[in-house]
Amino acid sequence: MATRAEVTGLTLRIPTRVAGRPTFVHAATDVSITLAAGRVHALVGESGSGKSVLASTLTGLLPPGTRVSGRVVVDGIDVTPALGTPRHRIWGLLRGRVVGSVAQSAATSFTPTRTIGSQLLEAIEALGGTRSVDELADIARLPAWALAAYPHELSGGLVGRAAVAAALAGQPSIIVADEPTASLDRDLAGQVLDLLRDQADAGASVLLITHDVAGLLDRAVADDVSVMYAGRIVERGGAAQVWDDPRAAYTRALLAALPRNGLHVVPGDPPALTDLAEGVRFEDRVGGAL
Ligand SMILES: Nc1ncnc2c1ncn2[C@@H]1O[C@H](COP(=O)(O)OP(=O)(O)OP(=O)(O)O)[C@@H](O)[C@H]1O
């Protein structure tokens, strides 16, 4: 199975200020993750655990001044030296063409005053894609009338599918989808997840960032799962193993919070990632509640 992207021992510290005092957000600590051809890798964890920042290393969009150690290889290219330089020419070659992004908020990723079809055409031309707008629409199961529509005329599900179509305009081999189902109901979310699954089945490597564990389970969409807590990967493995036999207390807590498992809300609050103590663990958060 070909490796499409590999993150190894990645630590990210984002400069920020708390009460006027300069400090760092511990967004990622010693993170390793592998994206392989033909597979959907789900990255799950509560809000603020560092999932989006980690994903932005694949597109070179880290916050300015982020301190980086570790290694990121995309499509065989070691992009580590370019991680802090969003305008580095390597990102112009990779963004959209090798790494396609499905935005967190699909609706706002389109210009409101232009039709979906014209924006897809523009993306294809800008990225030198060889698929036509109709082909993209076909892959994303967008009806023909949706191409002539303005973004606000489409339902959430259709905008979600249009966002997947846009991400595919440059025929990327890696697709990063950051909460692509965030504002969708269960059926519509399922349609978007199915599209991403189709892309993996056609050979792409998909990084699917979500806190919707129920949606992942319903569609059996993921092959691999990494669970992130406070900037660290606390569990990784094949989806069946992680869901059926979770090793980490945090994974068990996420699963117990699902309605089907009794809706046991994850106890306590996620830690702030500023001035995070070294080696902070979920077990410390819940104390004797486990
Ligand atoms: N530009 C930035 N400057 C300072 N801190 C940032 C910046 N971007 C993200 N962070 C911080 O990095 C940490 C991780 O954020 P991130 O968005 O990656 O979490 P997440 O797991 O994706 O959560 P969500 O699902 O809410 O997006 C948070 O503490 C966030 O406040």
The ligand as a Gaussian input file, in Angstrom:
#p B3LYP/6-31G(d) Opt

LIG

0 1
 N       -3.690000      30.935000      14.443000
 C       -3.679000      30.486000      15.696000
 N       -3.086000      31.192000      16.685000
 C       -3.075000      30.756000      17.967000
 N       -3.631000      29.569000      18.348000
 C       -4.221000      28.821000      17.408000
 C       -4.283000      29.241000      16.044000
 N       -4.951000      28.269000      15.350000
 C       -5.276000      27.314000      16.252000
 N       -4.848000      27.636000      17.470000
 C       -4.996000      26.853000      18.705000
 O       -4.501000      25.562000      18.471000
 C       -5.239000      24.624000      19.250000
 C       -5.737000      23.501000      18.361000
 O       -6.750000      24.028000      17.495000
 P       -7.410000      23.158000      16.345000
 O       -8.298000      24.077000      15.549000
 O       -6.356000      22.420000      15.613000
 O       -8.299000      22.129000      17.149000
 P       -9.339000      21.100000      16.547000
 O       -9.105000      19.814000      17.257000
 O       -9.275000      21.078000      15.074000
 O      -10.715000      21.709000      17.050000
 P      -11.980000      22.185000      16.202000
 O      -12.720000      20.952000      15.910000
 O      -12.685000      23.088000      17.174000
 O      -11.437000      22.915000      15.002000
 C       -6.368000      25.408000      19.915000
 O       -5.960000      25.695000      21.234000
 C       -6.456000      26.662000      19.096000
 O       -6.933000      27.748000      19.875000

